[in-house]
Amino acid sequence: MKPLTRIEHSLAMAVSQGEAPGCPPKLAGAVRHAVFPGGARVRPQLCLAVAAACGDDDPALSTATACAIELLHCASLVHDDLPCFDNAPMRRGRASVHYAYGQSLAVLAGDALIILAFQTLALGASQSPLRLPALMTMVAGSVGMPFGAVAGQAWECEPRVNLSDYQRAKTGALFAAATMGGAQAAGADPAVWQPFGDWLGEAYQAADDIRDVVGDPRLLGKPVGRDLALLRPSAATELGLEGAVAYFDQLVARAIEAVPDCAGAAGLRALVRHESERLVPKASHPELQRTVA
C-alpha cells in the first residue's frame, strides 16, 4: 500500500471511530471537516518515510504514529483559525471550521482531534507495546509545554520573541515528532533524527512566512497578509523578503545535511529538495534571485 493511501485509510478509520451512533452529529461533522480533504499530508508522509528508512518492522505502529501526528496538526489548524488567533475564514480552499460550524464546535472539534490522536496511537501499539510509552511522551511533548506547538502559539501573545524559538516550537516541533516518531515506531534511535525534523520544520515556517507576503490565496487555500495584520513574528517581517528567502534556503540546506546515513537517505534528501521547490518556487518570484541548496 502506498504511503499516502495508508495515511488516508488510517485517518478515515480514526475519524469513523468518533462517529459512532450517539455522537453529536455537528461535532462529528466539524471533526470530519477539519481532516478531509487534507493538505499535502507532509508530516505523516515524512513519518512513514523515516520509518521505512529504519526498517519499518511494525507498519501498524508507524501508520498510527503518522496518523496521530496529522490529527494533531489538523487540531492546531482549527484552533489557529479561531477569531481569538487568526480569525481566518478559509482553510484548504474552503470555509474554516469555525466559519462552517461556529466557534464553540470549532473549539470542541480541535479538542476532540487531540484526544483522537492519542487514542489512535495507543490502538496501533498492540504488536510493540513497549515502544508506546516513549512514543506517547515524545508526541505529547511536541504539542504541549514548554517547547511544543501550544508553546509556539503562546509566543504570539508575548511582547518579545526570538524568531527561531517561535518557529521551532510552532511548526518545528511536529516535524521533529514526525521524524523521531517514524524512527521510534520502527524500533530505531529517535535522537539522531531530531535535527532533521527541527531544521525542516523551521524551513516550513519560514516558507509559510514568505507565502503570507507573496502567495496567492486561491492557490494556498487561505488568506494572506495575516502576519503583518496581526503583528506576528515572521521571517519576512524581520529579515525582509529577500532575507527570508535566503534564510529559508539555509534551513533547507541544514535539513538536507541532517539526514542520518541510512538506506533511504538519498530519497529523503530528494524529498526535501522537491518540497522546497513546491513551497517557494524559483520561477514564481525571480526578483528574489533565489538559489535552492
Backbone as CSV, one residue per row, in Angstrom:
resi,resn,N_x,N_y,N_z,CA_x,CA_y,CA_z,C_x,C_y,C_z
1,MET,0.845,-1.194,0.000,0.000,0.000,0.000,0.885,1.250,0.000
2,LYS,0.583,2.195,-0.878,1.362,3.429,-0.950,1.226,4.216,0.346
3,PRO,2.281,4.973,0.714,2.231,5.728,1.984,1.013,6.631,2.115
4,LEU,0.690,7.374,1.065,-0.441,8.291,1.165,-1.761,7.531,1.329
5,THR,-1.859,6.382,0.681,-3.055,5.547,0.843,-3.155,5.038,2.272
6,ARG,-2.018,4.619,2.838,-2.000,4.188,4.243,-2.482,5.310,5.163
7,ILE,-2.008,6.507,4.892,-2.357,7.653,5.739,-3.848,7.956,5.649
8,GLU,-4.371,8.061,4.441,-5.781,8.408,4.275,-6.691,7.332,4.858
9,HIS,-6.317,6.075,4.669,-7.117,4.978,5.228,-7.104,5.039,6.753
10,SER,-5.940,5.276,7.325,-5.822,5.356,8.781,-6.615,6.528,9.342
11,LEU,-6.546,7.674,8.672,-7.306,8.841,9.122,-8.811,8.585,9.037
12,ALA,-9.235,7.943,7.952,-10.661,7.641,7.793,-11.140,6.704,8.895
13,MET,-10.332,5.702,9.213,-10.696,4.756,10.273,-10.757,5.464,11.625
14,ALA,-9.813,6.337,11.885,-9.781,7.051,13.165,-10.991,7.951,13.325
15,VAL,-11.293,8.722,12.288,-12.425,9.640,12.360,-13.741,8.881,12.483
16,SER,-13.855,7.757,11.771,-15.099,6.984,11.819,-15.365,6.423,13.210
17,GLN,-14.298,6.163,13.990,-14.483,5.667,15.352,-15.198,6.689,16.231
18,GLY,-14.997,7.958,15.929,-15.650,9.001,16.697,-17.049,9.328,16.211
19,GLU,-17.445,8.691,15.127,-18.757,8.964,14.551,-19.774,7.870,14.890
20,ALA,-19.509,7.138,15.948,-20.412,6.072,16.354,-21.783,6.645,16.694
21,PRO,-22.842,5.825,16.577,-24.183,6.302,16.939,-24.194,6.875,18.361
22,GLY,-24.810,8.016,18.502,-24.851,8.679,19.804,-23.947,9.886,19.885
23,CYS,-22.996,10.004,18.958,-22.127,11.187,18.931,-22.917,12.376,18.399
24,PRO,-22.768,13.554,18.984,-23.460,14.730,18.448,-23.116,14.931,16.971
25,PRO,-24.099,14.936,16.094,-23.819,14.982,14.648,-22.991,16.191,14.207
26,LYS,-23.245,17.357,14.796,-22.493,18.539,14.374,-21.027,18.441,14.783
27,LEU,-20.758,17.856,15.943,-19.369,17.664,16.358,-18.669,16.713,15.403
28,ALA,-19.338,15.601,15.070,-18.757,14.649,14.124,-18.498,15.320,12.779
29,GLY,-19.436,16.159,12.344,-19.250,16.863,11.077,-18.098,17.844,11.117
30,ALA,-17.936,18.540,12.245,-16.850,19.514,12.376,-15.491,18.817,12.364
31,VAL,-15.399,17.664,13.026,-14.147,16.907,13.041,-13.803,16.432,11.638
32,ARG,-14.777,15.883,10.941,-14.532,15.409,9.575,-14.150,16.578,8.667
33,HIS,-14.792,17.716,8.839,-14.486,18.912,8.049,-13.032,19.350,8.263
34,ALA,-12.536,19.161,9.477,-11.169,19.571,9.799,-10.114,18.656,9.177
35,VAL,-10.479,17.405,8.936,-9.490,16.418,8.484,-9.545,16.171,6.980
36,PHE,-10.735,16.235,6.400,-10.915,15.933,4.973,-11.603,17.103,4.249
37,PRO,-11.172,17.400,3.005,-9.985,16.851,2.374,-8.725,17.435,2.995
38,GLY,-7.665,16.699,2.963,-6.435,17.126,3.621,-5.578,18.011,2.740
39,GLY,-4.493,18.489,3.336,-3.497,19.233,2.594,-2.496,18.274,1.984
40,ALA,-1.239,18.627,2.051,-0.195,17.794,1.450,0.125,16.565,2.279
41,ARG,-0.344,16.530,3.549,-0.038,15.420,4.463,1.477,15.215,4.567
42,VAL,2.203,16.302,4.623,3.669,16.227,4.632,4.180,15.536,5.888
43,ARG,3.646,15.892,7.052,4.152,15.324,8.311,3.968,13.817,8.389
44,PRO,2.769,13.287,8.103,2.648,11.822,8.153,3.458,11.116,7.075
45,GLN,3.578,11.731,5.903,4.407,11.104,4.869,5.868,11.069,5.296
46,LEU,6.308,12.125,5.944,7.679,12.167,6.456,7.883,11.084,7.512
47,CYS,6.911,10.928,8.384,6.982,9.908,9.429,7.140,8.520,8.823
48,LEU,6.337,8.209,7.825,6.413,6.888,7.191,7.714,6.716,6.404
49,ALA,8.205,7.799,5.815,9.471,7.704,5.074,10.629,7.387,6.005
50,VAL,10.642,8.009,7.185,11.696,7.725,8.163,11.538,6.300,8.694
51,ALA,10.302,5.892,8.975,10.078,4.523,9.435,10.596,3.519,8.413
52,ALA,10.326,3.784,7.135,10.808,2.892,6.078,12.335,2.854,6.038
53,ALA,12.961,4.022,6.232,14.418,4.090,6.236,15.014,3.322,7.415
54,CYS,14.205,3.146,8.474,14.674,2.445,9.675,14.192,0.990,9.727
55,GLY,13.619,0.505,8.642,13.213,-0.888,8.597,11.721,-1.133,8.694
56,ASP,10.977,-0.236,9.321,9.514,-0.319,9.453,9.048,-1.736,9.808
57,ASP,9.541,-2.248,10.938,9.192,-3.622,11.333,7.811,-3.729,11.975
58,ASP,7.136,-2.594,12.226,5.778,-2.607,12.760,4.956,-1.557,12.017
59,PRO,4.501,-1.900,10.801,3.763,-0.911,9.995,2.510,-0.381,10.679
60,ALA,1.867,-1.182,11.512,0.665,-0.699,12.205,1.003,0.454,13.143
61,LEU,2.139,0.335,13.830,2.539,1.384,14.768,3.028,2.625,14.033
62,SER,3.796,2.447,12.969,4.271,3.625,12.225,3.102,4.358,11.572
63,THR,2.124,3.603,11.065,0.951,4.241,10.466,0.144,4.981,11.523
64,ALA,-0.034,4.370,12.700,-0.760,5.029,13.789,-0.040,6.295,14.237
65,THR,1.284,6.248,14.277,2.065,7.427,14.670,1.894,8.545,13.649
66,ALA,1.985,8.184,12.368,1.801,9.177,11.306,0.405,9.790,11.370
67,CYS,-0.602,8.942,11.596,-1.982,9.410,11.678,-2.166,10.338,12.877
68,ALA,-1.612,9.956,14.014,-1.740,10.771,15.221,-1.134,12.150,15.012
69,ILE,0.014,12.208,14.378,0.680,13.494,14.137,-0.161,14.368,13.208
70,GLU,-0.778,13.759,12.194,-1.630,14.537,11.293,-2.887,15.023,11.996
71,LEU,-3.469,14.209,12.862,-4.646,14.645,13.623,-4.303,15.823,14.535
72,LEU,-3.121,15.778,15.133,-2.683,16.893,15.974,-2.453,18.150,15.131
73,HIS,-1.911,17.973,13.948,-1.725,19.110,13.050,-3.073,19.716,12.667
74,CYS,-4.049,18.861,12.334,-5.385,19.360,11.989,-6.004,20.113,13.161
75,ALA,-5.819,19.582,14.371,-6.334,20.269,15.565,-5.716,21.647,15.701
76,SER,-4.425,21.745,15.452,-3.748,23.040,15.586,-4.278,24.047,14.567
77,LEU,-4.628,23.574,13.369,-5.171,24.472,12.349,-6.553,24.982,12.740
78,VAL,-7.378,24.095,13.295,-8.713,24.501,13.732,-8.614,25.606,14.774
79,HIS,-7.754,25.406,15.757,-7.601,26.406,16.814,-6.914,27.670,16.288
80,ASP,-5.960,27.514,15.398,-5.233,28.659,14.850,-6.160,29.590,14.063
81,ASP,-7.190,29.025,13.438,-8.095,29.818,12.617,-9.141,30.577,13.432
82,LEU,-9.274,30.281,14.715,-10.317,30.885,15.542,-10.181,32.413,15.614
83,PRO,-11.270,33.115,15.878,-11.218,34.588,15.960,-10.226,35.120,16.977
84,CYS,-9.974,34.379,18.055,-9.025,34.859,19.058,-7.585,34.764,18.581
85,PHE,-7.337,34.062,17.471,-5.992,33.993,16.898,-5.999,34.652,15.516
86,ASP,-6.204,33.874,14.450,-6.114,34.432,13.099,-7.436,34.939,12.542
87,ASN,-8.542,34.444,13.067,-9.868,34.764,12.524,-9.892,34.533,11.016
88,ALA,-9.413,33.359,10.615,-9.309,33.038,9.191,-10.615,32.431,8.675
89,PRO,-11.171,32.985,7.605,-12.422,32.450,7.062,-12.246,31.200,6.219
90,MET,-10.993,30.974,5.752,-10.756,29.843,4.844,-9.596,28.991,5.327
91,ARG,-9.669,27.718,4.990,-8.581,26.776,5.243,-8.692,25.672,4.192
92,ARG,-7.591,25.410,3.506,-7.550,24.370,2.476,-8.614,24.586,1.397
93,GLY,-8.838,25.869,1.081,-9.703,26.203,-0.027,-11.187,26.217,0.266
94,ARG,-11.579,26.063,1.522,-12.994,26.147,1.860,-13.142,26.756,3.244
95,ALA,-14.374,26.897,3.704,-14.612,27.562,4.982,-13.862,26.877,6.104
96,SER,-13.223,27.680,6.960,-12.586,27.112,8.149,-13.672,26.542,9.057
97,VAL,-13.268,25.734,10.031,-14.248,25.014,10.838,-15.159,25.973,11.602
98,HIS,-14.596,27.045,12.146,-15.463,27.933,12.921,-16.414,28.726,12.041
99,TYR,-16.045,28.956,10.778,-16.970,29.605,9.861,-18.091,28.650,9.451
100,ALA,-17.758,27.366,9.320,-18.746,26.390,8.879,-19.638,25.896,10.015
101,TYR,-19.071,25.799,11.228,-19.803,25.170,12.330,-19.946,26.059,13.569
102,GLY,-19.313,27.210,13.577,-19.384,28.083,14.745,-18.188,27.889,15.670
103,GLN,-17.932,28.905,16.485,-16.742,28.892,17.342,-16.773,27.776,18.380
104,SER,-17.915,27.566,19.008,-17.995,26.570,20.071,-17.630,25.182,19.552
105,LEU,-18.207,24.802,18.423,-17.912,23.481,17.868,-16.483,23.397,17.339
106,ALA,-15.938,24.528,16.879,-14.548,24.513,16.420,-13.600,24.228,17.585
107,VAL,-13.840,24.862,18.723,-13.015,24.593,19.904,-13.129,23.120,20.300
108,LEU,-14.359,22.615,20.332,-14.581,21.231,20.741,-14.001,20.250,19.718
109,ALA,-14.100,20.576,18.436,-13.539,19.700,17.407,-12.024,19.620,17.527
110,GLY,-11.385,20.761,17.766,-9.933,20.740,17.966,-9.549,19.899,19.166
111,ASP,-10.293,20.060,20.266,-10.025,19.250,21.462,-10.219,17.766,21.163
112,ALA,-11.306,17.436,20.446,-11.598,16.040,20.127,-10.499,15.430,19.264
113,LEU,-9.952,16.213,18.346,-8.886,15.712,17.478,-7.614,15.398,18.267
114,ILE,-7.322,16.211,19.277,-6.149,15.945,20.118,-6.316,14.614,20.849
115,ILE,-7.491,14.408,21.426,-7.748,13.152,22.135,-7.737,11.977,21.176
116,LEU,-8.353,12.155,20.003,-8.389,11.090,18.999,-6.991,10.697,18.549
117,ALA,-6.087,11.662,18.485,-4.705,11.369,18.085,-4.059,10.370,19.043
118,PHE,-4.229,10.591,20.341,-3.603,9.696,21.315,-4.331,8.351,21.402
119,GLN,-5.637,8.344,21.157,-6.348,7.071,21.075,-5.831,6.246,19.903
120,THR,-5.643,6.901,18.773,-5.144,6.221,17.577,-3.759,5.644,17.810
121,LEU,-2.905,6.414,18.445,-1.547,5.959,18.727,-1.565,4.747,19.649
122,ALA,-2.382,4.800,20.688,-2.451,3.686,21.639,-2.964,2.419,20.972
123,LEU,-3.979,2.546,20.122,-4.569,1.375,19.466,-3.619,0.733,18.463
124,GLY,-2.657,1.500,17.970,-1.733,0.961,16.969,-0.528,0.246,17.540
125,ALA,-0.440,0.176,18.876,0.777,-0.357,19.509,0.627,-1.792,20.009
126,SER,-0.358,-2.526,19.522,-0.601,-3.873,20.054,0.565,-4.823,19.801
127,GLN,1.267,-4.652,18.694,2.389,-5.543,18.382,3.659,-5.140,19.132
128,SER,3.836,-3.863,19.398,5.047,-3.370,20.069,4.677,-2.479,21.241
129,PRO,4.008,-3.027,22.259,3.534,-2.182,23.363,4.645,-1.500,24.150
130,LEU,5.836,-2.083,24.161,6.927,-1.480,24.924,7.438,-0.189,24.282
131,ARG,7.101,0.026,23.026,7.511,1.271,22.361,6.533,2.412,22.635
132,LEU,5.368,2.088,23.149,4.310,3.087,23.287,4.621,4.190,24.296
133,PRO,5.113,3.882,25.515,5.334,4.978,26.480,6.256,6.071,25.957
134,ALA,7.364,5.678,25.343,8.299,6.679,24.821,7.671,7.463,23.669
135,LEU,6.906,6.768,22.822,6.241,7.449,21.712,5.211,8.459,22.228
136,MET,4.417,8.031,23.202,3.406,8.918,23.778,4.055,10.167,24.374
137,THR,5.123,9.953,25.114,5.813,11.071,25.766,6.376,12.044,24.741
138,MET,6.987,11.493,23.703,7.596,12.345,22.686,6.539,13.125,21.906
139,VAL,5.477,12.451,21.474,4.426,13.120,20.712,3.742,14.183,21.569
140,ALA,3.473,13.859,22.838,2.852,14.835,23.741,3.731,16.070,23.888
141,GLY,5.028,15.856,24.011,5.948,16.983,24.127,5.953,17.870,22.902
142,SER,5.648,17.282,21.743,5.672,18.063,20.505,4.485,19.010,20.377
143,VAL,3.440,18.775,21.178,2.280,19.657,21.102,2.050,20.477,22.370
144,GLY,2.751,20.163,23.455,2.487,20.817,24.731,3.527,21.837,25.135
145,MET,3.735,21.940,26.453,4.727,22.837,27.040,5.957,22.007,27.411
146,PRO,7.140,22.617,27.404,7.412,24.041,27.160,7.817,24.371,25.728
147,PHE,8.015,23.334,24.876,8.586,23.610,23.558,7.739,23.110,22.402
148,GLY,6.490,22.714,22.657,5.645,22.179,21.606,4.831,23.235,20.885
149,ALA,3.874,22.776,20.064,3.085,23.679,19.231,2.253,24.654,20.053
150,VAL,1.740,24.203,21.195,0.973,25.111,22.059,1.860,26.255,22.548
151,ALA,3.076,25.920,22.960,4.014,26.961,23.384,4.337,27.901,22.232
152,GLY,4.470,27.323,21.024,4.731,28.169,19.858,3.616,29.165,19.613
153,GLN,2.368,28.704,19.751,1.232,29.598,19.588,1.237,30.668,20.682
154,ALA,1.607,30.261,21.891,1.608,31.193,23.015,2.647,32.298,22.858
155,TRP,3.732,32.030,22.110,4.736,33.076,21.895,4.131,34.279,21.179
156,GLU,3.040,34.059,20.422,2.391,35.177,19.732,1.749,36.161,20.707
157,CYS,1.568,35.717,21.956,0.954,36.576,22.975,1.992,37.307,23.819
158,GLU,3.282,37.075,23.560,4.354,37.706,24.330,4.831,38.983,23.643
159,PRO,5.318,39.953,24.415,5.772,41.211,23.797,7.055,41.056,22.993
160,ARG,7.894,40.075,23.363,9.145,39.843,22.641,9.326,38.354,22.414
161,VAL,9.877,38.016,21.261,10.064,36.604,20.945,11.268,36.451,20.027
162,ASN,12.018,35.395,20.262,13.098,35.020,19.361,12.492,34.245,18.193
163,LEU,12.750,34.694,16.965,12.114,34.114,15.790,12.369,32.615,15.683
164,SER,13.607,32.194,15.915,13.938,30.774,15.810,13.206,29.954,16.865
165,ASP,13.135,30.460,18.099,12.407,29.748,19.159,10.935,29.594,18.788
166,TYR,10.379,30.665,18.258,8.968,30.660,17.860,8.721,29.636,16.753
167,GLN,9.543,29.664,15.721,9.346,28.760,14.591,9.593,27.308,14.984
168,ARG,10.594,27.101,15.823,10.917,25.721,16.222,9.788,25.109,17.032
169,ALA,9.128,25.933,17.852,8.030,25.402,18.663,6.753,25.289,17.846
170,LYS,6.368,26.344,17.163,5.068,26.366,16.496,4.982,25.346,15.370
171,THR,6.035,25.219,14.573,5.998,24.340,13.408,7.006,23.204,13.511
172,GLY,8.213,23.520,13.983,9.276,22.518,14.005,8.994,21.346,14.915
173,ALA,8.283,21.573,16.021,8.080,20.504,16.996,7.332,19.322,16.390
174,LEU,6.315,19.581,15.584,5.574,18.477,14.972,6.377,17.807,13.862
175,PHE,7.247,18.557,13.196,8.126,17.928,12.209,9.139,17.022,12.911
176,ALA,9.673,17.487,14.031,10.589,16.640,14.796,9.864,15.400,15.309
177,ALA,8.603,15.558,15.702,7.811,14.402,16.127,7.642,13.420,14.981
178,ALA,7.486,13.934,13.768,7.322,13.058,12.608,8.590,12.250,12.335
179,THR,9.747,12.906,12.372,10.987,12.173,12.090,11.345,11.238,13.243
180,MET,11.258,11.741,14.466,11.580,10.917,15.628,10.542,9.806,15.814
181,GLY,9.275,10.137,15.565,8.224,9.136,15.710,8.362,8.012,14.712
182,GLY,8.734,8.337,13.480,8.946,7.288,12.484,10.048,6.333,12.891
183,ALA,11.135,6.897,13.414,12.245,6.058,13.874,11.837,5.233,15.091
184,GLN,11.183,5.876,16.046,10.805,5.210,17.291,9.798,4.090,17.035
185,ALA,8.857,4.326,16.128,7.872,3.299,15.794,8.530,2.083,15.153
186,ALA,9.665,2.308,14.488,10.391,1.212,13.842,11.456,0.610,14.743
187,GLY,11.519,1.041,15.988,12.483,0.476,16.929,13.885,1.023,16.797
188,ALA,14.043,2.180,16.125,15.360,2.788,15.944,15.538,3.941,16.933
189,ASP,16.765,4.435,17.023,17.080,5.546,17.920,16.474,6.833,17.370
190,PRO,15.527,7.448,18.081,14.896,8.663,17.552,15.777,9.902,17.639
191,ALA,16.737,9.904,18.561,17.514,11.121,18.813,18.276,11.584,17.579
192,VAL,18.790,10.636,16.788,19.587,11.026,15.620,18.734,11.663,14.535
193,TRP,17.407,11.491,14.637,16.502,12.050,13.631,15.930,13.401,14.030
194,GLN,16.176,13.846,15.260,15.591,15.110,15.701,16.117,16.320,14.932
195,PRO,17.429,16.464,14.703,17.900,17.648,13.973,17.268,17.781,12.588
196,PHE,17.096,16.677,11.911,16.458,16.700,10.597,15.058,17.304,10.697
197,GLY,14.272,16.831,11.658,12.927,17.361,11.843,12.922,18.815,12.266
198,ASP,13.836,19.175,13.160,13.911,20.560,13.636,14.166,21.534,12.483
199,TRP,15.200,21.240,11.692,15.542,22.150,10.598,14.439,22.202,9.545
200,LEU,13.877,21.041,9.244,12.830,21.004,8.222,11.594,21.773,8.689
201,GLY,11.249,21.621,9.953,10.105,22.347,10.481,10.299,23.846,10.441
202,GLU,11.500,24.299,10.797,11.777,25.736,10.725,11.701,26.232,9.279
203,ALA,12.166,25.401,8.347,12.094,25.783,6.933,10.645,25.935,6.485
204,TYR,9.786,25.039,6.929,8.372,25.136,6.560,7.742,26.414,7.114
205,GLN,8.091,26.774,8.339,7.530,28.003,8.907,8.057,29.227,8.161
206,ALA,9.327,29.214,7.794,9.880,30.327,7.019,9.178,30.429,5.668
207,ALA,8.921,29.285,5.045,8.202,29.289,3.766,6.796,29.847,3.941
208,ASP,6.152,29.493,5.043,4.807,30.000,5.313,4.832,31.514,5.485
209,ASP,5.887,32.023,6.133,6.035,33.472,6.299,6.183,34.162,4.943
210,ILE,6.957,33.551,4.066,7.188,34.120,2.732,5.900,34.111,1.927
211,ARG,5.195,33.000,1.967,3.964,32.874,1.180,2.854,33.765,1.724
212,ASP,2.936,34.125,2.992,1.954,35.051,3.551,2.116,36.444,2.948
213,VAL,3.294,36.708,2.389,3.553,38.011,1.765,3.285,37.965,0.260
214,VAL,3.765,36.935,-0.409,3.711,36.907,-1.878,2.821,35.803,-2.425
215,GLY,2.206,35.003,-1.557,1.408,33.883,-2.025,0.070,34.297,-2.613
216,ASP,-0.510,33.398,-3.387,-1.833,33.589,-3.975,-2.842,32.856,-3.093
217,PRO,-3.772,33.570,-2.459,-4.724,32.909,-1.567,-5.550,31.832,-2.258
218,ARG,-5.757,31.968,-3.577,-6.516,30.950,-4.311,-5.742,29.645,-4.381
219,LEU,-4.437,29.734,-4.465,-3.604,28.530,-4.514,-3.321,28.000,-3.112
220,LEU,-3.137,28.901,-2.157,-2.838,28.488,-0.789,-4.073,27.957,-0.075
221,GLY,-5.238,28.415,-0.504,-6.467,27.987,0.144,-6.723,28.656,1.475
222,LYS,-6.052,29.792,1.728,-6.228,30.538,2.975,-5.833,31.985,2.731
223,PRO,-6.246,32.899,3.609,-5.901,34.314,3.412,-4.400,34.555,3.539
224,VAL,-3.935,35.630,2.953,-2.538,36.052,3.089,-2.519,37.410,3.780
225,GLY,-1.314,37.823,4.163,-1.151,39.115,4.820,-1.530,39.123,6.284
226,ARG,-1.723,37.940,6.869,-2.184,37.871,8.246,-1.078,38.189,9.245
227,ASP,0.177,37.809,8.926,1.279,38.050,9.868,1.438,39.548,10.146
228,LEU,1.434,40.338,9.088,1.599,41.790,9.252,0.383,42.388,9.953
229,ALA,-0.804,41.938,9.555,-2.026,42.492,10.134,-2.135,42.202,11.624
230,LEU,-1.650,41.043,12.044,-1.756,40.624,13.437,-0.468,40.846,14.222
231,LEU,0.543,41.460,13.560,1.831,41.761,14.204,2.479,40.503,14.772
232,ARG,2.424,39.428,14.002,3.006,38.172,14.463,4.477,38.077,14.062
233,PRO,5.282,37.301,14.800,6.668,37.089,14.388,6.711,36.461,12.997
234,SER,7.604,36.946,12.171,7.671,36.479,10.790,9.071,36.696,10.243
235,ALA,9.581,35.692,9.529,10.887,35.842,8.896,10.850,36.945,7.847
236,ALA,9.728,37.065,7.135,9.628,38.088,6.098,9.622,39.486,6.696
237,THR,8.979,39.653,7.844,8.945,40.961,8.512,10.294,41.300,9.113
238,GLU,10.918,40.320,9.760,12.170,40.566,10.473,13.360,40.686,9.544
239,LEU,13.370,39.918,8.444,14.534,39.849,7.565,14.312,40.496,6.210
240,GLY,13.083,40.893,5.915,12.769,41.344,4.571,12.544,40.137,3.681
241,LEU,11.889,40.338,2.549,11.526,39.211,1.702,12.747,38.467,1.164
242,GLU,13.721,39.213,0.658,14.933,38.571,0.144,15.682,37.841,1.251
243,GLY,15.772,38.474,2.415,16.454,37.846,3.532,15.730,36.597,4.003
244,ALA,14.395,36.621,3.960,13.617,35.462,4.378,13.835,34.287,3.437
245,VAL,13.923,34.578,2.142,14.178,33.502,1.173,15.572,32.916,1.388
246,ALA,16.563,33.768,1.639,17.918,33.274,1.923,17.926,32.430,3.198
247,TYR,17.186,32.873,4.190,17.058,32.133,5.454,16.403,30.779,5.206
248,PHE,15.368,30.766,4.395,14.697,29.517,4.036,15.674,28.548,3.374
249,ASP,16.459,29.059,2.431,17.428,28.206,1.738,18.467,27.631,2.707
250,GLN,18.901,28.438,3.684,19.853,27.945,4.689,19.240,26.811,5.513
251,LEU,17.987,26.968,5.879,17.313,25.943,6.669,17.138,24.661,5.866
252,VAL,16.792,24.789,4.592,16.658,23.617,3.725,17.997,22.884,3.620
253,ALA,19.077,23.647,3.441,20.411,23.037,3.342,20.773,22.305,4.627
254,ARG,20.447,22.896,5.770,20.745,22.259,7.042,19.913,20.999,7.242
255,ALA,18.666,21.038,6.784,17.819,19.851,6.882,18.390,18.711,6.048
256,ILE,18.843,19.027,4.854,19.437,18.003,3.988,20.690,17.413,4.620
257,GLU,21.526,18.277,5.176,22.755,17.821,5.832,22.463,16.967,7.061
258,ALA,21.304,17.186,7.695,20.982,16.495,8.945,20.375,15.116,8.738
259,VAL,20.086,14.738,7.492,19.541,13.395,7.254,20.594,12.361,7.648
260,PRO,20.290,11.481,8.599,21.283,10.484,9.029,21.621,9.512,7.898
261,ASP,22.801,8.943,7.953,23.182,7.921,6.980,22.293,6.692,7.173
262,CYS,21.567,6.328,6.123,20.682,5.172,6.176,20.362,4.766,4.746
263,ALA,19.644,3.658,4.601,19.343,3.143,3.263,18.481,4.121,2.461
264,GLY,17.643,4.888,3.140,16.748,5.799,2.432,17.197,7.241,2.422
265,ALA,18.467,7.511,2.753,18.936,8.892,2.880,18.784,9.679,1.580
266,ALA,19.143,9.081,0.455,19.069,9.789,-0.821,17.626,10.179,-1.135
267,GLY,16.692,9.275,-0.879,15.290,9.567,-1.129,14.762,10.672,-0.235
268,LEU,15.188,10.690,1.022,14.748,11.739,1.944,15.302,13.102,1.531
269,ARG,16.559,13.119,1.113,17.139,14.392,0.662,16.435,14.894,-0.595
270,ALA,16.086,13.972,-1.497,15.353,14.361,-2.705,13.970,14.888,-2.348
271,LEU,13.346,14.285,-1.347,12.030,14.744,-0.895,12.102,16.176,-0.373
272,VAL,13.148,16.487,0.386,13.303,17.845,0.925,13.497,18.843,-0.214
273,ARG,14.318,18.486,-1.186,14.543,19.397,-2.315,13.249,19.633,-3.088
274,HIS,12.488,18.571,-3.294,11.219,18.693,-4.016,10.246,19.589,-3.246
275,GLU,10.168,19.400,-1.942,9.265,20.185,-1.125,9.677,21.654,-1.083
276,SER,10.977,21.910,-1.059,11.438,23.302,-1.013,11.033,24.040,-2.275
277,GLU,11.076,23.358,-3.398,10.680,23.988,-4.656,9.162,24.157,-4.721
278,ARG,8.428,23.206,-4.154,6.966,23.334,-4.123,6.533,24.516,-3.246
279,LEU,7.215,24.678,-2.125,6.832,25.719,-1.171,7.193,27.117,-1.663
280,VAL,8.415,27.268,-2.169,8.872,28.584,-2.637,9.499,28.398,-4.018
281,PRO,8.671,28.316,-5.063,9.205,28.050,-6.414,10.133,29.151,-6.887
282,LYS,11.218,28.740,-7.498,12.174,29.720,-8.018,11.549,30.580,-9.115
283,ALA,10.746,29.963,-9.955,10.220,30.665,-11.121,9.142,31.683,-10.751
284,SER,8.525,31.537,-9.585,7.388,32.394,-9.259,7.798,33.819,-8.903
285,HIS,8.984,33.980,-8.336,9.436,35.314,-7.945,10.935,35.451,-8.257
286,PRO,11.286,35.541,-9.557,12.701,35.601,-9.946,13.423,36.808,-9.382
287,GLU,12.672,37.850,-9.014,13.341,39.041,-8.472,14.022,38.760,-7.145
288,LEU,13.677,37.637,-6.534,14.289,37.295,-5.262,15.680,36.676,-5.452
289,GLN,15.988,36.296,-6.728,17.288,35.701,-7.060,17.598,34.538,-6.106
290,ARG,16.657,33.636,-6.028,16.745,32.538,-5.090,17.584,31.408,-5.647
291,THR,18.397,30.791,-4.800,19.146,29.589,-5.161,18.825,28.533,-4.120
292,VAL,18.319,27.402,-4.581,17.943,26.338,-3.656,19.127,25.432,-3.394
293,ALA,19.389,25.148,-2.085,20.523,24.273,-1.747,20.198,22.855,-2.178
